[in-house]
Amino acid sequence: MVKRETYLAQLRQLKDIQLIKVIAGVRRCGKSTLLEQFRNELSASGVSAKNIQHFNLEDPENTDFEHWKDFYYHIKNKLSDEGMNYIFLDEIQMLDNFERLLDGLHILKNVDLYATGSNAYLLSSELATILTGRAITIEIYPFSFAEYLNFQQIEKPTDADLINYMQIGGFPQALELHKISNSAYENYLKGLYTTILEKDIKPRNAIYNDVAFDNLTRFLSDSVGSPVSASSIADYFIHTKDNIDDKTVSRYISILNQSYLFYHAFRFDLKGKKMLKTQGKEYIVDTGFRNVLLGREQLADLSHILENIVYFELLRRGNSVWIGKNLNHEIDFVTKDTNGYQHYYQVCLTMRDEATRERELSAFEKMRNHHPKTIIALDTEEPTYNGIVQRNATKWLLEK
């Protein structure tokens, strides 16, 4: 079991603070395992078993409660009068009016409450209104490259290991099945996509055109790292005879974002200091998903896949991330860390080609500020160009 130290550190900091800890993310990325690891830490630290309650709402044994109040009293009646009680609720979105259950448990002074969920309804305006100031979200992703290496027990990683990670992704169970056979791995990810579609998306959203929705998912998978807009996608679908308008495209993309399959990166005008509404980018939560959805290996598109990997690593490190626009130049990523410091990143496969090197550097050289500027590539060498630092992707991804 790979220890999810990045997220465990956050849980330790929030322990016993009277906030509802919501662990959110795509299905099967390791949310339940993370909370199991945290429960084990609590037990190892001396917390009594009677002070820990765990319920998985996908377990048939926990679906017999006709009303959220029945579940509330079931939990409340088992609370210990001695010390803090730690309550863990997995896949809480399966319970109707779950937000009222969370709110009811939260106001109990001797309860420290943790919940996981796979649907962004957990973060919706309705929940935010009910739980204003009472909840904090920890977003979890499939394995990072460092966690992938840990899982594979690779102690001396090479760029070839990074290429493999870019191909098969970081869903824990998928990696386990990949050791058995490629077909078992692919069938698992296909089944996972179907489960997300049938359990997280369709019950809460009207999908009037299943074929168009699937085609849009594949289109976005094929377009990671490229600017997209609802109008341009709608124009494309006219030629494929799917015939969905830009409003439907926007709604479908929003649904994919809510299910944590894709993450939207807004474009930011660095000169005008404003957010732009168009030409953002969509990044897929796991590159193995992309491989399976498109039905092909990704060796021909490694540059965009590496960009996808870097995007999620920047999120894991606690950054806010945007796409940068500086006059006629694009900056792959503009980030702001938790202390408010900005950093600029370009991502490419190699800087050895003169034309590529000139293109990547020129985007930075037009910027008249002293914020750090980094180029991430697969090249082993790490030169500096007038203060612009080039980093080897494998080394950079493994930095703490």
Secondary structure, DSSP 4 states (H G I P E B T S, - for coil): ----HHHHHHHHHHTTSSSEEEEE-STTSSHHHHHHHHHHHHHHTT--GGGEEEEETTSGGG---SSHHHHHHHHHTT--SSS-EEEEEETGGGSTTHHHHHHHHHTSTTEEEEEEESSGGGGSHHHHHHTTTTEEEEE--S--HHHHHHHHT-SS--HHHHHHHHHH---HHHHHHHTT-HHHHHHHHHHHHHHIIIIIITTTS--S-HHHHHHHHHHHHHTTTS-B-HHHHHHHHHHTT----HHHHHHHHHHHHHTTSEEEEEEEETTTTEEEEEEEEEEES-HHHHHHHHTS--GGGHHHHHHHHHHHHHHHTT-EEEEEEETTEEEEEEEE-TTS-EEEEEE-S-S-SHHHHHHHHHHHHT--S-S-EEEEES-S---EETTEEEEEHHHHHT--
